[in-house]
């Protein structure tokens, strides 16, 4: 598996965290991979191999593009042959305004949107191995989209505060950083993202624990709990299992195995 991340232009950094490219070689037989929750929404273009999810016991093919919103549990994707992906990792409080769509809480969202018109051009670039050209097309699309919307100064300030503290800042302090009352911030935040500040902060904290255990499986859980503002280690473990479906210890064991041999059925898109 190959994974690369690319910083957005300066003009997009208030709405987009990064662009990324990922390639998986699955062979002719169907394989699966798991994506863990994090604090971002993703717009996903895919090329080559089929890409599906399990829905009501059956595989449902996913169009390109689709959106992966904030997840409360891991999602398992199924594919064959070579699958190449270009993702746009967006802040959840900006993604719907950027696309001009109503906010929602769908984990995986299929939507009709003019952005789908990029697919043929991107497909040609990817097929020819010109990843840079594909990214340039996407960046230009979002630069044009960003120029047509007015972002909220309040949500931007709140987002900066939440991101810089990895979701550990209490809602009252986030509101103070955004120069707003808690009630005003929560109303605007939920209207823009579909979620509360507390919801997104919880995912941000989980993401930090997940990343730490993936990169350093022997990390001390009590120390992580203290560092990231959990009440204690038990609180961290409960929240981790809530989002990942497994315990921190089991996840760490899986991470250790992943260091020895790349797993065919698991991937966590780890943020730096």
N, C-alpha and C positions, 0 to 999 in steps of 0.2 A: 504494500500500500504506500502511495506517495501522497503527502499532504504539504501544501504551501499556503502561507498567508501573506496578504499584501495590504499595506496601509492605504486608506482612502485619501484623495486630495484634500487639502486644507478646508475647502468649501463644504465638504461632506462630513467632517469629523464630528459635527453636532448631531448627526442623524445615523451615521453608519460607523460601526466599530472597525470592520475590516472586510475585505474580499478574500475568498479562499478557493483553492483548487484541490481536488482530491481524485485519485485514481485507484481503483480496485480491480484486481484480476481474479475473477471467480471461476473461470473455466466453463465448460458446457453444462455442468450440473448446478442446480440452484443452490445458492448459499445465502446465509443470513448474516446481518450485522446489527448490533444494538447501538442506539444513540442515547446517551444519558441527558437528563435535563440540565439546563444552565440558565443564565439570566438574560438571554438574547432571543430575538426572533430571527428566523433565517428565511430568505427567499432562495429557493433551490432550482437551478437549471441542471438537467442531467442528459447525458448523451451515451449512446452505445447500448450497453446491456439493459434489459428490462429492469424497472424499479417498481416494487409493489410493497404494500403493507397488508397485514392480515386484518380483515374486517368481517365480523360476524362469522368467523371460521373459514372464510374464503379469502384468497388473495385478490386485492384490488389494485390494478395498475394505476400508477400515479402519472399524471400529465407533467410536462415540463413547460413552464415552471409550476411549482406549488410552494406553499408557505408552511414552514414548521414554526408554530407559535411557541409560547412558553409551555413546557411539558411538566406534568405533575408525576409522571412515571416514565421509565424508559420506553422507547418505541423500537420495534424490530422491523427492519427493512429486508426485503428479499430481492436478489438479483442473480443474473447469469452473465457469463462472459466478462468483457471489460466494461466497467461502469466508470464514467468520468463525470465529475460534478463541479460546477461553479456555484459557490454560495455567496450571498450578500448578508453579512451578519449585522443586523440592525438593533438599535436600542428599542425596547418594546414600547416606549412611550412616543416613538417617532414613526414607526414602520407604517402604521395605518394612514397617517397624514401624508406620508411620502408617496404612498400608492393611491391615495384618495379613496380608501375603503373604510367601511364602518368597523369599529373595533369589535373584536370577538375573543372568545376563550378557546377556540378550536386548537387542539394539539397539532394536527396535520390538516391544513386547510386547502381545498381545491377551489380555485377562483378563476373567473374570466377577467382578463385585463389586457390593455394594449401592450403591456410589457412582453406578452407572449409572441409578439411580432419579431422579437429579437432572435427567437429560436433558430430559424433557418440560417441566419448569418453566423450565429455562434456555432452552430453545428458544423458549418464549413471550416471555420477557424480551428475548432477542436479536432476535426477529422484530419486536418493538414498539420496538426501539431503546433499551431500558432496560438498558444495560450495567451501571450501578451496582447495579441490583437483582439481576442475575445474579451479580455478584461478591459481594454480600451473602449470597446463598444459599450460595455455595461457601465463603465464610469461616466461616459458621456451621457448616456440615458439618464442616470441619476443626477448628474449635474444639471441637466435640463429640468428634471422633475423638482429638484431642490429649489431652483430659481423661481418656481411658480407657487411655493408655499411659504407661509410665514410661521416660523417655529415659535413656540411659547418660551419666553425668557424664564418664566417661573419653572416650567418643566425641565428646561435645560439646566438651570441651577440645581434643582432637586436631583436630577440625574447625575450631575458631576459629584455632588455630595455623596450620593449612594455608591457610585462607582469607586470613588477615591477611598471610601471606608469599607469596601467589599460587602456592603449590605449590613454592616454592624451598627449604623447610626439609627437611633430611635426616630420614630416618625415625627415627633415634636421638633427634634433638632433638624431633620430634613426640611420641615416646613420653615423653620427659622432661616436656614441657609437659602431657601427659595424666596424669602421675604413674603411669606403668605401664612394665613392661618391653616391649621391642620385640616379643617373642614374644606376650605377652598382648594387646597392642594389635593386632597383625596378625591374630591369631585372631579377636578380637571385631569388628574392622573388616571382615574378609572375610565373617564370618557375617552381618553387618548389611547390607552393600552388594553382596556378590558379588565385590568387587575388593580388591586390596591398597592400602595407603597409597601406595605408589610408583606404581601404576596411576593413581589419582585425581590425585596430585600432577602427574604428567606431563600429564594433560589440562588441569589448571588452568594450567600454564605455557604450553601450546599456546594456550589460550584468550586469555591475555594478549598473546601475539605476534599472534594472529589479529586481536584487537580493535585493537591498535596499528596494524597494517598497513592495516586497513580504514578507520580514522579518519585515519591519517597515513601514506599510502602511501610517502612519501619517507623514512621512518624508517631510521636507520642500523642494519643487522642486527648488526654487531659490537657496537655499544653495547647493543642489546637482549639479545644473548647474555650479555654480562657482567652486565647488570642482573638477568636472570632465572636466573642460576646455571647456564647451559649451559657446557660445557667450552670451546667456541669457536663461531665462526659456522658451521662445518661441522656441528657437533653440532646446533645449532638447526635448520639446514636439513634435516638427516636426519629429526629428530623432526617437523618441520612437514609434510614430505612424507608421513611415515608416517600422520599423522592426517587430512590434508587431501587427499592424492592429488595435490598440486601443489607447486611450489616457492614459497618466500616471494616471489621476484621476480614470478612469474606471478600469484600472488594479489594482489600490490600493483598490478600493471597492471590487473587486473580491477576492483580497488577504485577506481582512478582513473576508469575508464570508468563505474563505477556512480555516481560523483559527477556526471558529465555527463548521464547519462540513466538512469533507473531500469530495471534489467534485468528482463526478463520471466521469466528462467529461473534466477535466483540470489537467495538471501537468506541472510544470516548473522544470527542473532538476537544482536545485539551487546549485551554487558552494559556498564553504566557502570563 
